[in-house]
Amino acid sequence: MKFLILILSYILTYCHASPRLVDPTKTTVYGSGLEPDKIVLPARFFYIHAAGDDGQMFKESPPLNFDVQIEGKSPHGACRSKVDIINRGDGSFIARYSIISDWCDKMIINVRYNGSHVAKSPYYIRDLVYSEKCYCPRDLNIWLIDNECKSAMQEDQIVSDLHSFKRVNFSMIRDNLIKRYNQPESVSLCHYVVKDQQIWRKCYGKYDGFKMFMDATLLALGRVVALPDMEFFLNLGDWPLSRKGGQQRTSGPYPIFSWCGSDDSHDIVLPTYDLTESTVENMQRVSLDVLSVQREKYPWSSKVDKLFWRGRDSRRERLDLIAMGRKHSDKIDAALTNFFFFRDEEHKYGPKVPHISFMEFFKYKYQLNIDGTVASYRLPYLLGGGSTVLKQTSPYYEHFYHKLKAHQHYLPIKRDLSDLIETITWLRENEDKALELAKSAQEFVNSNLTPRHIYCYHMALFKEWSQRLVSPVMVLPGMEKLEHTHSCSCKETYTRDEL
């Protein structure tokens, strides 16, 4: 009898206890999106972290979601905006919004929880807030300060990449560079010139469709910041071009910008076209970006205790992964979505399976980043998705790899995947560590790979690069001018940063 009374008491006390309530005054709101007059992005964003009346931050989703509303005036009446609140499932939220009007005056950001203002809401914005589609370039140095790009100005990767190019005289090397890499069937590259805020280019090679990504990047940046006068050559292909020891000793390495670097090349690495497009088109044309991927769809407790992978057959180790998954189906769910490189082995490693939404990957606890032709450009999204990332050891890298720390942000896997099963087994036996890795990876994304960081990296690199050019920056015959696309112009004039 006493035992039953104790059980009933426990049920009444704990199982029917009122849910913990959010205290709007103790909840924190922070981020660059609270300064939209200074920081212009396709989508501004800030963070909300719920706290209870005890001042302790929530570690799970509170009972109700937050509400964000944008007020203000525009040329056509009320300021129009689009708002998206991303529930990360750990008590924190990402609130992002895009300005649809040309500009907003007397803008107010309201953050509410259950009808009550949160933290210091409402947030009053003193100056005009322009849409990212407005042509309103600001002085480069001021822009770098306003966007808090100090860390980008000290990037180890930029210092390393430019170490071999302290003084660049394109007047002396331009013709030889073009001759060296003008191989239409195997190499595609574009020669870009930025002069007086105008952008020009000429491309070489049969397959130059990827020029649209750099075109869009330069045009988007040119709307918000005064670009330095510069010229550069961009590799449109997968493999780095400027191989170490690849040129004659007398010529030295040629400066080539690429989206992927390697241990045996001198290529100057930019954020990948995929990651940059998800920045330029944030809340617009793309559905996958480093912010949206953090939306909790599958809480950790509900995730399947397996490693999940989908992709095409662009490397032998991917085929080995399929074979390994068939042998260890209790630990790995892996399949190929397309055969191109190993079509004659489709009967062995097929059949191919349909593509699925990337968000469905995170139904599983463990994700594998394995090289394709070069580095797999999905790593930023895997790191942000809330699962534990395992990364194949690789000679290829993206612009941010040097900041990643093994066993803190991801678990390294041998090149031949020989320790993959052992690592999955360890993760299953150390679930707390697996969850800790997943959270640390997500924190890395928010500290290094958000749209603001991608804009900062481009401009920090361009500024440093332009200062190394010793020959005059000139528009050459045969170059095509890119036309600026914008919906409005800034009311204020700007002063270019002469470098």
matplotlib code that plots the C-alpha trace (Angstrom):
import matplotlib.pyplot as plt

x = [0.0, 2.8, 4.5, 1.4, 1.1, 4.7, 4.2, 1.0, 2.9, 5.7, 3.2, 1.4, 4.6, 6.6, 4.5, 1.8, 4.1, 3.6, 6.0, 8.8, 7.9, 9.9, 10.8, 10.9, 13.0, 15.8, 15.7, 18.7, 18.5, 21.7, 23.3, 24.1, 20.5, 19.7, 21.9, 20.4, 21.3, 25.0, 25.0, 23.4, 22.8, 20.3, 18.8, 19.6, 19.5, 19.9, 19.7, 17.1, 17.9, 15.0, 15.6, 13.3, 12.5, 15.5, 17.8, 18.9, 18.9, 16.5, 18.2, 15.1, 12.3, 10.1, 6.3, 5.6, 7.6, 8.7, 7.2, 9.2, 7.6, 9.2, 7.6, 8.5, 7.8, 8.8, 8.4, 5.2, 3.6, 4.4, 7.8, 7.5, 9.5, 9.7, 10.4, 11.6, 12.2, 14.3, 13.8, 17.1, 15.5, 17.9, 16.1, 17.7, 16.2, 17.6, 15.3, 16.1, 14.3, 14.7, 13.6, 11.3, 10.7, 13.5, 14.2, 12.6, 12.6, 12.0, 12.3, 11.3, 12.1, 9.6, 10.5, 7.7, 7.0, 3.4, 2.6, 5.2, 8.3, 11.6, 14.9, 15.3, 12.5, 11.3, 14.6, 14.5, 16.7, 18.0, 19.1, 17.5, 17.6, 18.2, 17.3, 20.2, 18.9, 19.6, 22.8, 24.4, 28.1, 30.0, 33.6, 35.5, 37.3, 34.1, 32.2, 34.8, 34.5, 30.7, 30.5, 32.9, 35.3, 38.4, 38.9, 38.6, 41.4, 43.7, 42.7, 45.5, 44.2, 44.4, 47.9, 49.0, 47.5, 49.0, 52.4, 53.8, 52.3, 53.7, 54.0, 51.9, 52.6, 50.0, 51.5, 54.4, 52.6, 49.1, 49.9, 51.9, 49.2, 46.5, 48.7, 49.5, 45.8, 43.9, 43.1, 39.4, 38.6, 40.0, 40.4, 37.9, 38.8, 37.7, 39.8, 38.0, 38.8, 37.1, 37.7, 35.9, 33.1, 32.5, 33.0, 34.5, 35.4, 36.6, 36.4, 38.5, 37.5, 34.6, 32.6, 32.3, 28.8, 30.0, 31.0, 27.4, 28.4, 31.3, 29.2, 26.5, 29.0, 30.8, 27.5, 26.0, 29.1, 29.3, 25.8, 26.9, 30.6, 33.0, 35.1, 38.9, 40.3, 41.8, 42.1, 42.3, 41.9, 39.2, 39.4, 35.9, 36.7, 37.0, 40.7, 43.2, 45.3, 48.4, 50.4, 53.5, 56.4, 54.0, 55.6, 59.2, 61.5, 62.0, 58.2, 57.2, 53.6, 50.7, 48.1, 44.8, 41.7, 39.8, 36.9, 39.0, 42.6, 45.0, 48.2, 50.1, 48.8, 49.2, 45.6, 44.1, 40.9, 37.6, 34.4, 32.9, 30.3, 27.7, 28.2, 28.4, 25.3, 23.4, 24.6, 23.6, 20.3, 19.5, 15.7, 15.3, 16.0, 17.9, 16.3, 19.5, 21.8, 23.8, 21.0, 18.0, 19.8, 19.8, 16.0, 15.4, 13.3, 14.5, 15.5, 18.6, 16.6, 14.6, 17.5, 18.3, 21.5, 23.2, 25.5, 23.7, 25.1, 23.9, 25.8, 27.2, 30.0, 32.8, 35.4, 36.4, 36.0, 32.3, 31.9, 33.8, 31.3, 28.4, 30.0, 30.8, 27.1, 25.8, 28.1, 27.2, 23.6, 22.9, 25.5, 25.4, 22.7, 24.5, 23.5, 24.5, 22.1, 23.9, 26.5, 28.9, 32.5, 32.0, 29.1, 30.5, 30.2, 26.6, 25.5, 27.7, 27.1, 23.6, 20.8, 20.9, 18.4, 16.3, 17.6, 16.1, 15.9, 19.1, 17.2, 16.2, 19.9, 19.5, 17.1, 20.3, 22.8, 26.0, 27.0, 30.0, 31.8, 33.7, 35.5, 34.0, 36.3, 37.8, 36.5, 32.8, 31.2, 28.4, 30.5, 29.2, 25.7, 26.6, 28.3, 25.2, 22.6, 22.8, 24.2, 27.7, 30.1, 32.8, 35.2, 37.5, 41.2, 41.9, 44.5, 41.7, 40.3, 37.8, 38.6, 37.6, 39.1, 42.2, 39.9, 38.2, 39.6, 39.4, 37.7, 36.1, 34.1, 34.2, 35.8, 38.5, 38.3, 41.2, 41.4, 40.5, 37.7, 39.3, 38.4, 34.8, 33.0, 35.2, 34.4, 30.6, 30.8, 32.7, 30.1, 27.3, 29.0, 29.7, 26.5, 27.2, 30.4, 28.6, 26.0, 28.7, 30.5, 27.2, 26.6, 30.3, 30.0, 26.9, 28.6, 31.5, 29.1, 27.5, 31.0, 32.6, 30.2, 27.2, 26.4, 28.2, 31.3, 31.2, 30.9, 33.7, 36.1, 35.6, 36.2, 39.2, 40.8, 40.0, 41.4, 44.7, 44.9, 44.4, 47.3, 49.7, 49.0, 51.8, 50.7, 47.9, 44.4, 43.1, 40.0, 41.4, 40.0, 37.4, 36.2, 32.5, 31.0, 28.6, 25.6, 24.6, 21.1, 19.4, 16.0, 17.0, 19.9, 21.2, 20.2, 23.7, 26.8, 29.8, 33.5, 35.6, 38.4, 41.5, 44.0]
y = [0.0, 2.4, 1.5, 2.4, 5.7, 6.6, 5.8, 7.9, 10.8, 10.5, 10.6, 13.7, 15.5, 14.9, 13.5, 16.2, 19.0, 22.3, 22.8, 25.2, 28.7, 31.2, 34.5, 37.1, 39.5, 36.9, 35.5, 36.7, 38.2, 38.9, 39.0, 41.2, 41.2, 43.7, 46.2, 46.0, 49.6, 48.6, 45.0, 44.4, 40.7, 38.9, 37.8, 39.4, 37.1, 37.1, 34.5, 34.0, 31.8, 31.1, 31.4, 30.5, 32.7, 31.2, 32.7, 29.3, 28.8, 26.2, 23.1, 22.0, 23.7, 25.8, 25.2, 28.0, 29.5, 33.1, 35.7, 38.3, 41.2, 44.0, 47.4, 50.6, 52.8, 52.3, 54.2, 52.3, 52.4, 49.9, 48.2, 44.7, 41.8, 38.1, 36.4, 32.8, 31.5, 28.4, 26.3, 24.5, 22.3, 23.2, 26.2, 28.5, 30.0, 31.7, 34.5, 35.6, 38.1, 39.7, 43.2, 43.1, 46.8, 49.0, 50.4, 50.8, 54.0, 54.1, 50.3, 48.4, 44.8, 43.2, 40.0, 38.5, 35.4, 34.6, 38.3, 39.8, 41.6, 39.7, 41.0, 44.6, 44.4, 46.5, 47.3, 50.7, 51.1, 54.7, 54.9, 53.8, 50.0, 49.1, 45.9, 43.9, 44.5, 48.2, 49.6, 51.2, 50.4, 51.6, 52.4, 49.1, 49.8, 51.0, 48.0, 45.6, 47.3, 47.4, 43.7, 42.7, 41.2, 41.5, 37.7, 37.4, 40.0, 37.6, 34.4, 31.8, 30.4, 33.8, 34.3, 30.9, 31.1, 34.5, 33.7, 32.9, 36.0, 39.0, 41.0, 40.1, 41.7, 40.6, 42.6, 40.1, 36.8, 37.3, 36.0, 33.0, 32.1, 32.1, 30.1, 27.6, 27.0, 27.6, 23.9, 24.1, 20.4, 20.0, 23.4, 26.2, 29.5, 33.1, 36.3, 38.9, 42.6, 45.0, 48.6, 51.7, 49.4, 47.9, 44.1, 42.6, 39.1, 36.9, 33.1, 30.3, 26.7, 24.7, 24.4, 27.8, 27.6, 27.9, 31.5, 32.4, 31.8, 34.3, 36.7, 36.6, 36.9, 40.0, 41.7, 41.0, 42.3, 45.3, 46.4, 46.7, 47.5, 49.4, 46.7, 47.4, 47.6, 44.2, 41.4, 37.7, 34.3, 31.9, 28.2, 26.9, 23.2, 20.8, 20.2, 22.8, 24.0, 25.7, 22.6, 22.7, 22.1, 22.3, 25.4, 26.0, 27.1, 30.5, 31.3, 30.4, 29.4, 31.1, 32.8, 31.0, 31.4, 28.1, 26.8, 23.9, 23.7, 20.7, 19.9, 19.8, 23.1, 26.9, 27.7, 30.6, 29.3, 31.0, 29.8, 27.3, 28.3, 26.2, 27.8, 31.3, 30.8, 29.7, 33.0, 35.2, 33.5, 33.1, 33.0, 33.3, 30.7, 28.1, 25.8, 24.6, 26.8, 26.7, 28.4, 26.4, 23.1, 23.8, 23.6, 20.6, 18.1, 15.0, 15.4, 13.5, 11.0, 10.1, 9.8, 6.3, 4.9, 4.5, 6.2, 7.6, 8.5, 9.2, 10.5, 9.7, 7.3, 9.9, 8.0, 4.4, 4.8, 5.5, 2.1, 0.6, 2.3, 0.6, -2.8, -2.0, -1.0, -4.3, -6.2, -4.1, -3.0, -2.6, 0.3, 1.8, 2.9, 3.9, 4.0, 5.6, 8.1, 8.1, 6.2, 8.1, 7.2, 3.5, 2.6, -0.8, -1.7, -0.6, -4.2, -4.8, -1.6, -0.7, -0.3, 3.5, 5.1, 8.3, 11.6, 12.6, 15.9, 16.8, 17.4, 13.8, 12.9, 14.1, 11.4, 9.5, 10.2, 9.8, 11.5, 10.7, 13.4, 11.5, 13.1, 13.2, 14.3, 16.7, 17.8, 17.2, 20.6, 19.3, 19.5, 22.9, 21.6, 18.3, 20.2, 22.4, 19.6, 18.4, 14.9, 13.7, 14.1, 11.6, 13.0, 11.1, 12.2, 14.1, 16.1, 18.5, 21.3, 24.2, 27.7, 26.9, 23.4, 24.8, 25.9, 22.5, 20.4, 16.7, 15.1, 18.5, 19.2, 15.9, 12.4, 11.7, 8.5, 6.9, 7.5, 3.9, 3.9, 0.9, 2.3, 3.3, 0.4, 0.7, 4.4, 3.9, 1.2, 3.6, 6.3, 4.0, 3.2, 6.8, 8.6, 11.6, 12.3, 11.8, 14.5, 16.8, 16.5, 17.3, 20.4, 21.6, 21.3, 23.4, 26.0, 26.0, 26.8, 29.7, 31.1, 30.7, 29.9, 32.1, 34.5, 37.3, 35.2, 34.3, 38.0, 38.9, 36.2, 37.3, 41.0, 40.3, 38.2, 40.8, 43.6, 41.8, 40.5, 44.0, 45.4, 42.9, 43.9, 46.0, 46.3, 48.7, 47.2, 47.5, 46.4, 44.4, 44.0, 41.2, 41.4, 41.4, 43.8, 42.5, 44.7, 45.6, 44.5, 46.4, 47.6, 51.0, 53.2, 54.4, 58.0, 58.7, 59.0, 56.8, 57.2, 54.5, 53.0, 53.7, 51.0]
z = [0.0, 0.9, -2.3, -4.4, -2.6, -3.3, -7.0, -7.2, -5.4, -8.0, -10.9, -9.5, -8.7, -11.9, -14.7, -14.4, -13.4, -15.3, -18.2, -17.5, -18.6, -20.6, -19.0, -21.8, -19.7, -19.1, -22.7, -24.8, -28.3, -30.2, -33.6, -36.6, -37.8, -35.1, -37.0, -40.5, -41.3, -41.1, -42.2, -45.5, -46.4, -48.7, -45.4, -42.1, -39.0, -35.3, -32.5, -29.7, -26.7, -24.3, -20.6, -17.6, -14.6, -12.9, -15.6, -16.9, -20.6, -22.1, -23.5, -25.3, -27.2, -25.0, -25.1, -27.5, -30.4, -30.7, -33.0, -35.0, -36.8, -38.8, -38.9, -40.7, -43.7, -47.3, -50.6, -51.2, -47.7, -45.0, -45.0, -46.5, -45.3, -45.1, -41.8, -41.0, -37.5, -37.3, -34.2, -33.5, -30.8, -28.1, -26.7, -29.3, -32.5, -35.6, -36.7, -40.3, -42.5, -45.9, -46.8, -49.8, -50.0, -51.6, -48.2, -44.8, -42.7, -38.9, -38.9, -35.7, -35.0, -32.6, -30.8, -28.8, -26.8, -26.1, -26.8, -24.5, -25.8, -25.3, -24.0, -25.3, -27.9, -29.6, -31.4, -33.1, -36.1, -36.4, -40.1, -43.3, -43.9, -47.6, -49.4, -50.5, -54.1, -53.7, -55.2, -52.2, -52.1, -49.0, -48.4, -48.1, -44.8, -43.1, -44.5, -43.0, -39.6, -39.6, -40.7, -37.9, -40.4, -38.2, -38.0, -41.8, -42.2, -40.2, -41.9, -41.8, -45.1, -46.9, -45.5, -46.6, -50.1, -50.8, -49.4, -52.9, -54.5, -52.6, -55.8, -58.9, -62.3, -64.7, -67.5, -67.4, -66.7, -68.2, -71.7, -70.4, -67.9, -70.6, -72.9, -70.1, -69.1, -72.4, -72.9, -74.1, -73.7, -70.2, -68.5, -68.1, -66.4, -66.5, -66.4, -64.3, -64.1, -61.6, -62.5, -61.0, -59.6, -63.1, -63.6, -66.8, -67.8, -70.6, -70.3, -71.8, -72.2, -73.6, -70.3, -68.7, -67.3, -63.7, -64.4, -63.4, -59.8, -59.7, -61.8, -59.2, -56.3, -57.7, -58.6, -55.1, -53.3, -55.6, -54.5, -50.9, -50.9, -53.0, -54.7, -55.0, -58.5, -59.3, -61.8, -61.2, -63.0, -61.7, -62.2, -63.1, -62.7, -59.8, -59.6, -58.5, -61.4, -60.1, -59.3, -57.1, -59.5, -62.4, -64.0, -65.0, -62.2, -63.8, -64.0, -60.4, -59.7, -61.5, -59.3, -59.9, -57.7, -57.2, -55.1, -53.9, -52.7, -52.3, -50.6, -53.9, -55.4, -55.1, -55.9, -53.9, -52.3, -52.3, -50.5, -52.8, -55.4, -53.6, -50.2, -51.8, -53.8, -50.7, -49.2, -52.2, -52.6, -48.9, -48.4, -52.1, -54.8, -52.8, -50.2, -48.5, -46.6, -43.3, -41.4, -42.7, -42.2, -38.4, -38.3, -36.0, -37.8, -36.0, -32.3, -31.3, -29.3, -32.4, -34.8, -36.3, -34.7, -38.1, -40.5, -43.6, -47.0, -50.5, -53.5, -56.9, -57.9, -58.2, -56.2, -55.6, -51.8, -52.4, -54.0, -51.1, -48.7, -50.5, -50.1, -46.5, -45.9, -47.3, -45.0, -42.0, -42.7, -39.0, -38.9, -42.4, -44.8, -48.0, -51.7, -54.9, -56.6, -60.0, -62.0, -64.2, -63.4, -62.8, -65.1, -65.9, -62.2, -61.7, -61.7, -58.7, -56.6, -57.9, -58.4, -58.0, -55.7, -56.1, -54.6, -51.3, -49.5, -47.7, -44.6, -44.5, -44.0, -40.4, -39.6, -38.8, -36.1, -38.1, -41.4, -43.5, -45.6, -48.3, -51.2, -54.7, -57.5, -55.0, -51.6, -51.1, -50.9, -48.6, -45.4, -44.2, -44.3, -42.6, -39.8, -39.3, -39.4, -35.8, -36.5, -35.8, -38.7, -39.8, -42.3, -44.6, -44.5, -47.7, -49.5, -50.7, -48.7, -48.7, -47.4, -43.8, -43.2, -41.4, -38.6, -38.1, -35.2, -35.3, -32.3, -31.5, -34.6, -36.4, -36.2, -38.8, -40.9, -42.8, -46.5, -47.2, -44.7, -42.9, -39.4, -40.3, -38.6, -35.5, -35.3, -35.6, -32.9, -30.6, -31.2, -30.3, -27.1, -26.3, -27.2, -25.0, -26.9, -30.2, -29.2, -28.0, -31.4, -33.2, -31.1, -31.4, -35.2, -35.3, -33.1, -35.6, -38.5, -36.6, -35.8, -39.2, -42.1, -41.9, -44.8, -43.0, -42.7, -46.4, -47.5, -45.1, -46.4, -50.0, -49.3, -46.9, -49.7, -52.4, -50.4, -49.6, -53.2, -54.8, -52.7, -54.2, -57.8, -59.1, -62.8, -63.8, -63.7, -67.2, -69.2, -72.1, -75.6, -75.9, -72.3, -71.6, -69.1, -66.5, -66.0, -62.4, -61.5, -58.7, -57.8, -56.4, -55.5, -52.2, -51.3, -50.0, -52.1, -51.3, -51.3, -52.9, -50.9, -53.0, -52.4]

ax = plt.figure().add_subplot(projection="3d")
ax.plot(x, y, z, "-o")
ax.set_aspect("equal")
plt.show()
